Amino acid sequence: MKKNMGSADRIIRVLIVLAIAGLYYTGILTGMVATILLVVAGVFLLTAFMSICPLYMPFGISTCSKKK
């Protein structure tokens, strides 16, 4: 698969994951909302490390910088 995520996109996703994890571990997020957000955070983390977002593919979106 071709990478379609740039550095800024990856950093933003990791920051969102850290925010969700922080809210969960401090007890602010609980119940079903916490479970759903932790799953979303897991997906964000996985896609950030792989530099591939499957939802970008059908729309032809790429946040990678253009190489000359």
C-alpha positions in Angstrom: 0.0 0.0 0.0 1.1 3.5 -0.8 1.6 5.9 2.1 -1.0 8.7 2.2 -0.3 10.4 5.5 2.1 13.3 6.1 4.0 14.1 9.2 1.5 16.8 10.5 -1.4 14.3 10.1 0.5 11.6 12.0 1.5 14.0 14.8 -2.1 15.3 15.2 -3.4 11.7 15.5 -0.8 10.8 18.1 -1.7 13.9 20.1 -5.4 12.9 20.0 -4.5 9.4 21.2 -2.5 10.9 24.1 -5.4 13.2 25.0 -7.9 10.3 25.0 -5.6 8.1 27.0 -5.0 10.9 29.5 -8.8 11.5 29.9 -9.4 7.8 30.4 -6.6 7.2 33.0 -7.7 10.3 35.0 -11.2 8.9 35.2 -12.9 11.6 33.2 -13.9 9.2 30.5 -15.9 6.2 31.7 -18.4 3.7 30.4 -19.4 3.1 26.8 -18.0 6.5 25.6 -14.6 5.5 27.0 -14.7 2.2 25.3 -15.6 3.7 21.9 -13.0 6.4 22.2 -10.3 3.9 23.2 -11.1 1.9 20.1 -10.9 5.0 17.9 -7.6 5.9 19.6 -6.2 2.5 18.8 -7.2 2.9 15.2 -5.6 6.4 15.1 -2.4 5.0 16.6 -2.2 2.1 14.2 -2.8 4.3 11.2 -0.3 6.9 12.4 2.5 4.3 12.7 1.7 2.8 9.3 1.3 6.2 7.6 -1.8 4.8 5.8 -5.4 5.9 6.3 -7.8 3.5 4.6 -10.5 6.2 4.6 -8.3 8.5 2.5 -7.9 5.9 -0.3 -11.4 6.0 -1.9 -11.4 9.8 -2.0 -7.8 10.1 -3.4 -6.7 12.2 -0.4 -3.0 12.3 0.5 -1.4 14.6 3.1 2.1 13.5 2.1 4.3 16.2 0.8 4.9 16.1 -3.0 8.3 14.8 -4.0 10.1 16.4 -6.9 
